[in-house]
Amino acid sequence: QVQLVESGGGLVQPGGSLRLSCTASGFTFSNYYMSWVRQAPGKGPEWVSTIKTDGNTRYADSVKGRFTISRDNAKNTLYLQINNLRPEDTALYYCAVPSTGSRGQGTRVTVSS
């Protein structure tokens, strides 16, 4: 069955960086668009970024210029490089397959001094 496992979250100071990973299994990863979504405490899910099968990317305005999505189809892995972190980036980050609704359990990012 489809499995999506995120990793790489943690506690980081404002201005810091993290690299999130999402390892996929149970489906042909290279055939699907992949997305990152986040949910801040007490708020609803917020779309962050999507990468298409051809590598084209899209970003939410709130993260444009600071976040970079990428994929390694040989490793069935999705990445999110997060730079210049802000307190408002604090959230549970999870990867998802937009066309199927599958998602992982998420990895928590906390930005605090």
N, C-alpha and C positions, 0 to 999 in steps of 0.2 A: 504494500500500500504506500501511498504518498507519505513521505517523511521530510520535514523541514526542520533543521536544528540550527538555531542561532547561537553565536558565541561572540565574545569580545567586549561586552559591556563592562561597566565599572564606574567607580567614583573618580571624577577628574575635575581639576580646577578650571575656572573660566579661562578661555583662551587655549586650552589644551586640545589634544587630538585623540581620537580612537579609530580603530578599524574593526568594523563589525563583519562577521562572516555568517553565511547561511549555507549549510551543506544539505544538498537535496538528494533524495533517493526515491525509487518506486515509480519514476516516470522519466521520459526522455527530456532531460533538462534543456537541451539546446533548442528544442522545438517550441519553447514557451517564453512569452514575455514574463518578466519577474519584477516584483515591486518590493519596496520597503514602505512600511506603514508604522506610525508611532502613536502611542496613546499616553498622554500626560496624566498624572494623578487627577482624578475627578473630572476628566474631560473625555470626549468621544474620540474615536480613531481619526487620525490625520494622515492622509496620503503624503508621502515624502518624495518618492522618486520611482521611476519605472525605466527598465532597460528592455529594449525590444530584442528579437532574435538576431537582428542584423547589427546590434550594438548601439543603435541610436538611443539616446537618453532624454528624459524629461525630469524636471524638478519643480517642486513647490517653490513659490516665490520666497518663502521664509528661509529656505536653505540654499538657494541658488548662489553659487560662488564659494560656498563653504563645504558642501557635501559632494562627493563623487561616487556614483554607482558604477560598478563594473562586474563582469562575470568571467569565469574561467570554465568553459564548457568541458574541457578535458578533465577537470576536477569536480564537475557538477557543483560548483560553488559560486555563490553570489556574495559580493562585497559592498560595504558602504564605508568609505573613508570620510570621517567627520573631522573637520578642522575648525579652529577658532570657536570652540564650544561656548555656548551661552547658558545661563541658568534656565532659560525657557526651552532649551533642548532636552531638559530632564523628562524622560519618558521610558516606557517599555517599547522597544523597537522590535518589530517582527517582519519577517519576509513572507511574501504571499505570491500565489499564482493567480493573477487577476481573472483569468478565463475559467478557473475551476473553483475559486473560493478557498482553496487550501491555504493554510497558514501555519506557521510554527508557533511555539510557545513564547518566544520572545527572549530578548536579553535586555537587561535594565541598564540604562545610562543615567547617571546622576551627576549633575554639574553644580558644584558648590565649592566655596572657598572655606 
